[in-house]
Amino acid sequence: MFLNELKENEAKAFINLVNKFANIDEVFAKEEKELIEDYLEELNLDKNSVNSMELEDIIKEFKSASD
């Protein structure tokens, strides 16, 4: 993927979006956790640096992003 092209705030929004999709069925599977950890590594983000965002805030972040 081209995740390393995301700005830090966009990367955090992306991780939050992936978390929301992973937990949509209220089951956080091992594979989902591993995928998120891989994304965090690719984005050079620390798990503790990513605050929980509401879906509306995630959408706003991506709408305000540049190409």
Wavefront OBJ file of the C-alpha trace (Angstrom):
o trace
v 0.000 0.000 0.000
v 0.948 3.634 -0.167
v 0.191 4.329 3.474
v 3.503 6.085 3.975
v 2.135 8.880 1.746
v -0.411 9.823 4.407
v 0.257 12.776 6.683
v 0.340 11.945 10.390
v -3.209 13.157 11.099
v -4.489 11.247 8.044
v -2.616 8.138 9.171
v -4.222 8.334 12.596
v -7.639 8.741 10.996
v -6.926 5.715 8.788
v -5.992 3.565 11.796
v -9.153 4.666 13.569
v -11.222 3.748 10.516
v -9.594 0.311 10.298
v -10.252 -0.187 14.021
v -13.918 0.671 13.540
v -14.241 -1.817 10.670
v -12.388 -4.500 12.628
v -14.755 -4.104 15.568
v -17.968 -3.764 13.563
v -18.980 -7.288 14.559
v -17.814 -6.661 18.146
v -15.173 -9.380 17.721
v -11.551 -8.269 17.509
v -9.940 -11.254 15.791
v -6.246 -12.076 16.029
v -5.850 -11.466 12.295
v -7.442 -8.028 12.596
v -5.099 -7.121 15.435
v -2.085 -8.270 13.419
v -3.229 -6.261 10.387
v -3.577 -3.110 12.481
v -0.133 -3.687 13.986
v 1.284 -4.018 10.463
v -0.412 -0.765 9.442
v 0.952 1.005 12.526
v 4.448 -0.177 11.660
v 4.132 0.908 8.030
v 2.826 4.305 9.130
v 5.557 4.688 11.760
v 2.938 5.271 14.439
v 2.982 4.162 18.029
v -0.210 2.465 19.173
v -0.366 4.815 22.171
v -0.146 7.918 19.969
v -3.401 7.120 18.180
v -6.362 8.559 20.054
v -9.834 7.240 19.443
v -11.775 9.279 16.893
v -15.465 9.387 16.121
v -16.528 8.412 12.603
v -17.609 11.985 11.835
v -14.111 13.261 12.747
v -12.483 10.604 10.569
v -14.644 11.649 7.627
v -13.819 15.329 8.206
v -10.116 14.515 8.275
v -10.248 12.722 4.930
v -12.467 15.377 3.334
v -9.966 18.066 4.277
v -6.987 16.036 2.982
v -5.207 17.077 -0.145
v -4.614 14.740 -3.050
l 1 2 3 4 5 6 7 8 9 10 11 12 13 14 15 16 17 18 19 20 21 22 23 24 25 26 27 28 29 30 31 32 33 34 35 36 37 38 39 40 41 42 43 44 45 46 47 48 49 50 51 52 53 54 55 56 57 58 59 60 61 62 63 64 65 66 67
